[in-house]
Amino acid sequence: EKGGYEHYMLKEIHEQPDVLARTLEGRLRPDTGDVDLGGEGWEDSDLANVERVQVVACGTALHAGYIARYMIEGLAGVPVDIDFASEFRYRDPRLVKNTMALAISQSGETADTLAALRLARDLGARPTSICNVVGSTVMRESSATLLTEAGPEIGVASTKAFVAQVVAAYLLALRMGRANGRISREQGREMIEELKRLRARMETVLAPEAVEHIRELADRHRNVKGFFFLGRGINFPIALEGALKLKEISYMHAEGYPAGEMKHGPIALIEPDLTTVVVNSIGGVSEKSRSNIEQVKARGGRVIAVGSDRQSHEIAEEAVVVPESSEWLSPVLNVIPLQLLAYHIADLRGCDIDKPRNLAKSVTVE
Ligand code: F6R
């Protein structure tokens, strides 16, 4: 059932192009430059008056939520707040009227996410979700759910569910922007075209030679003291996700930061024995991240550049080339090499990848 792969995690990483296809299936409406999110509660009348979105989630799903924030604000023009579900539920949060609460959860059973969604609902927000399990508690308690079609995720470290959540967030931003008029039919069509081009690009990142290249990188870096992941803009959450994946399955120390925060403390960690991964695709902030690469190098650090920004590859000693795409969808491509890097480092270090120590697949108690 591992389909010839040594671990579920690796199988699930390789399933991601299919997960993309399933999450898009039947939903694209190129004629109107719009999408059909399926289920009820995503009509123009449900979305046109949303004044604020409050995202609540945990772990990897929270990282998808940060990406959702860039998409919903940048594409649909609606302000987004996001919080750790475990913090939101014990604060005294204040919500403005016409808030849409958005829980993001693979399992739909995470205790903190559920409690945060209920609290937001009790404070007057409309509860909605992006979820992977039909009939889960989060789904039952939402007045609208956008189902991800990742299929059952068995590896404890979430991979394909994350990619499905990010794609779902893009679909939601498109639907909201069409409903409130911020996205024109023509822009909607172009966004749909970008989605259609994504599958082939994901396959490039997963090609055997690309995977082999990452295994070689993993081999060269598997004994360093620690890892530092940096990214900006819509790829900042990918830095967080790269660090989380590595911690979870290889037990190596890893930090994920927005690249602009580097100088505010973490730069003190830089030394030859710490590897810095800079996620940088072509877009509005690529020049800024290039200068972070220079700064790490100037302090004797080793850098692996990941993304479509070729100039970053020239500055860094090592690189993972990722095909160019619209900046909005670049996180879907950039996360894959980081999943593979974590996987191969853990494998080379002899870790139990599908059952990492101390972790449960679904955190249904606090
Ligand atoms: C990381 C991971 C966890 C989950 C988190 C939320 O690989 O799997 O961080 O993302 O526990 O779980 P769900 O999405 O089921 O609410």
Boltz pocket constraint, residues with backbone or C-beta under 6 A from the ligand:
constraints:
  - pocket:
      binder: B
      contacts: [[A, 58], [A, 59], [A, 60], [A, 61], [A, 62], [A, 104], [A, 105], [A, 106], [A, 107], [A, 108], [A, 109], [A, 110], [A, 113], [A, 156], [A, 157], [A, 158], [A, 159], [A, 244], [A, 248], [A, 360], [A, 361], [A, 362], [A, 363]]
      max_distance: 6.0
